Amino acid sequence: MEIIKVARKAPGGRVSLFDLFHRLKDKAWFAPRSVYFGMLFLYSTGLIDFDGIYVTLKSDD
């Protein structure tokens, strides 16, 4: 859910992986592995997409 929150705040729903990790690294639960698994889950459910080094939210349409 935090990944989606960060992407929603970014212009155009697009955030780089570097910015994503930078914003999440101060969270108490943060571990790179949990972010990887979270992104894999969101990708497999069709909520996000990858465009190079960017994570983009897919539209609800």
Backbone as a chain_set.jsonl record, in Angstrom:
{"seq": "MEIIKVARKAPGGRVSLFDLFHRLKDKAWFAPRSVYFGMLFLYSTGLIDFDGIYVTLKSDD", "coords": {"N": [[0.826, -1.187, 0.0], [1.986, 1.209, 0.68], [3.706, 1.652, -1.435], [1.969, 2.269, -3.505], [0.862, 4.611, -2.451], [3.071, 6.357, -2.514], [3.526, 6.461, -5.274], [1.13, 7.597, -6.149], [1.355, 10.193, -5.193], [3.337, 11.179, -6.754], [4.122, 13.032, -9.738], [1.951, 12.385, -12.389], [1.631, 9.762, -11.589], [3.963, 8.317, -11.641], [7.005, 7.091, -10.587], [10.484, 6.941, -9.888], [12.55, 4.056, -9.278], [14.648, 4.62, -7.567], [13.806, 6.947, -6.192], [11.552, 5.881, -4.961], [12.637, 3.925, -3.184], [14.169, 5.65, -1.647], [12.222, 7.194, -0.36], [10.91, 5.275, 1.138], [12.766, 4.111, 2.826], [13.04, 5.027, 5.45], [10.966, 4.027, 6.908], [9.661, 1.96, 9.51], [9.226, -0.732, 8.933], [10.761, -1.235, 6.73], [12.559, -3.093, 4.384], [14.639, -4.103, 1.79], [13.914, -6.484, 0.504], [11.196, -6.848, 1.19], [10.043, -4.714, -0.179], [10.603, -5.437, -2.823], [9.066, -7.819, -3.035], [6.553, -6.705, -2.588], [6.311, -5.02, -4.842], [6.36, -6.966, -6.864], [3.995, -8.33, -6.281], [2.078, -6.259, -6.695], [2.519, -5.782, -9.411], [1.832, -8.291, -10.507], [-0.878, -8.348, -9.978], [-1.763, -6.387, -11.6], [-1.774, -3.694, -10.933], [0.373, -1.944, -11.02], [2.979, -0.941, -13.307], [6.088, -1.463, -15.004], [8.448, 0.729, -16.37], [11.268, 0.909, -17.673], [13.375, 2.337, -15.359], [11.295, 3.225, -13.909], [8.335, 3.113, -11.908], [5.016, 2.827, -12.608], [1.642, 3.745, -12.036], [-1.16, 1.912, -13.057], [-3.973, 2.95, -14.931], [-7.371, 3.215, -13.725], [-9.231, 2.714, -15.605]], "CA": [[0.0, 0.0, 0.0], [2.882, 2.366, 0.726], [4.238, 1.858, -2.787], [0.915, 2.96, -4.248], [0.761, 5.974, -1.91], [4.192, 7.148, -3.035], [3.315, 6.658, -6.708], [0.005, 8.524, -6.333], [1.817, 11.552, -4.908], [4.281, 11.574, -7.807], [3.447, 13.57, -10.939], [1.59, 11.403, -13.411], [1.619, 8.403, -11.06], [5.204, 7.675, -12.091], [8.104, 7.347, -9.657], [11.65, 6.091, -10.171], [12.87, 3.102, -8.21], [15.538, 5.284, -6.619], [12.969, 7.795, -5.341], [10.694, 5.002, -4.171], [13.419, 3.379, -2.079], [14.582, 6.772, -0.795], [11.079, 7.603, 0.465], [10.468, 4.186, 2.015], [13.839, 3.561, 3.656], [12.933, 5.457, 6.839], [9.836, 3.338, 7.541], [10.101, 0.943, 10.475], [9.124, -2.066, 8.349], [11.505, -1.28, 5.477], [13.629, -4.026, 4.017], [14.565, -4.176, 0.324], [13.207, -7.686, 0.071], [9.747, -6.648, 1.295], [9.646, -3.818, -1.265], [10.631, -6.249, -4.047], [7.889, -8.684, -3.03], [5.39, -5.837, -2.744], [6.223, -4.609, -6.246], [5.985, -8.149, -7.645], [2.569, -8.567, -6.047], [1.31, -5.225, -7.374], [2.653, -6.023, -10.854], [1.08, -9.491, -10.886], [-2.306, -8.044, -9.894], [-2.072, -5.411, -12.629], [-1.939, -2.34, -10.391], [1.508, -1.116, -11.438], [3.735, -1.414, -14.456], [7.462, -0.995, -14.994], [8.901, 1.364, -17.602], [12.675, 1.187, -17.375], [13.592, 2.444, -13.915], [10.118, 3.861, -13.334], [7.14, 2.376, -11.532], [3.868, 3.648, -12.956], [0.331, 3.213, -11.694], [-2.046, 1.714, -14.194], [-5.232, 3.677, -14.729], [-8.498, 2.388, -13.314], [-10.137, 2.542, -16.75]], "C": [[0.872, 1.254, 0.0], [3.457, 2.68, -0.651], [3.221, 2.631, -3.622], [0.767, 4.391, -3.755], [1.863, 6.872, -2.454], [3.975, 7.446, -4.516], [2.166, 7.624, -6.977], [0.42, 9.972, -6.103], [2.762, 12.072, -5.99], [3.517, 12.107, -9.014], [3.186, 12.484, -11.977], [1.548, 9.97, -12.912], [2.854, 7.611, -11.432], [6.337, 8.083, -11.153], [9.271, 6.424, -10.0], [11.896, 5.153, -8.993], [13.753, 3.733, -7.149], [14.744, 6.167, -5.658], [12.079, 6.957, -4.428], [11.446, 4.456, -2.963], [13.853, 4.484, -1.115], [13.451, 7.186, 0.145], [10.658, 6.531, 1.456], [11.527, 3.739, 3.016], [13.761, 3.962, 5.123], [11.759, 4.823, 7.583], [10.369, 2.22, 8.425], [10.121, -0.459, 9.858], [10.051, -2.264, 7.164], [12.579, -2.352, 5.462], [13.528, -4.145, 2.495], [13.77, -5.379, -0.176], [11.689, -7.516, 0.146], [9.246, -5.693, 0.218], [9.625, -4.582, -2.581], [9.38, -7.125, -4.132], [6.611, -7.876, -3.194], [5.207, -5.401, -4.185], [5.836, -5.781, -7.143], [4.503, -8.457, -7.498], [1.72, -7.546, -6.801], [1.37, -5.376, -8.889], [1.801, -7.212, -11.292], [-0.422, -9.272, -10.794], [-2.72, -6.956, -10.876], [-2.26, -3.991, -12.13], [-0.813, -1.395, -10.774], [2.14, -1.736, -12.672], [5.141, -0.843, -14.348], [7.814, -0.436, -16.372], [10.346, 1.793, -17.371], [12.884, 1.21, -15.87], [12.4, 3.058, -13.202], [9.033, 2.851, -13.009], [5.976, 3.297, -11.831], [2.587, 2.95, -12.527], [-0.456, 3.032, -12.975], [-3.355, 2.426, -13.894], [-6.349, 2.691, -14.376], [-9.436, 2.087, -14.467], [-10.06, 1.161, -17.307]], "O": [[0.517, 2.254, -0.624], [3.669, 3.845, -0.989], [3.586, 3.546, -4.36], [0.564, 5.298, -4.562], [1.609, 8.022, -2.813], [4.217, 8.568, -4.962], [2.222, 8.394, -7.936], [-0.106, 10.878, -6.748], [2.956, 13.281, -6.117], [2.393, 11.681, -9.279], [4.096, 11.761, -12.384], [1.441, 9.044, -13.716], [2.81, 6.384, -11.53], [6.595, 9.27, -10.951], [9.069, 5.264, -10.359], [11.497, 5.432, -7.862], [13.627, 3.421, -5.965], [14.979, 6.141, -4.45], [11.881, 7.294, -3.261], [10.944, 4.518, -1.84], [13.899, 4.27, 0.097], [13.692, 7.494, 1.312], [10.105, 6.848, 2.509], [11.197, 3.042, 3.975], [14.36, 3.296, 5.967], [11.586, 5.067, 8.777], [11.396, 1.612, 8.127], [10.955, -1.284, 10.232], [10.124, -3.372, 6.633], [13.379, -2.491, 6.387], [12.424, -4.276, 1.967], [13.043, -5.287, -1.165], [10.971, -7.987, -0.736], [8.121, -5.85, -0.256], [8.71, -4.39, -3.382], [8.716, -7.171, -5.167], [5.683, -8.319, -3.869], [4.09, -5.405, -4.702], [5.064, -5.606, -8.085], [3.833, -8.804, -8.471], [0.755, -7.915, -7.47], [0.38, -5.126, -9.577], [1.129, -7.154, -12.322], [-1.176, -9.96, -11.483], [-3.904, -6.633, -10.976], [-2.844, -3.163, -12.829], [-1.014, -0.182, -10.846], [1.875, -2.884, -13.028], [5.352, 0.16, -13.667], [7.517, -1.044, -17.4], [10.606, 2.911, -16.926], [12.606, 0.227, -15.182], [12.484, 3.379, -12.016], [8.834, 1.87, -13.726], [5.949, 4.433, -11.357], [2.458, 1.73, -12.637], [-0.427, 3.882, -13.865], [-3.79, 2.494, -12.744], [-6.276, 1.503, -14.688], [-10.351, 1.278, -14.318], [-10.756, 0.846, -18.272]]}, "num_chains": 1, "name": "protein.A"}
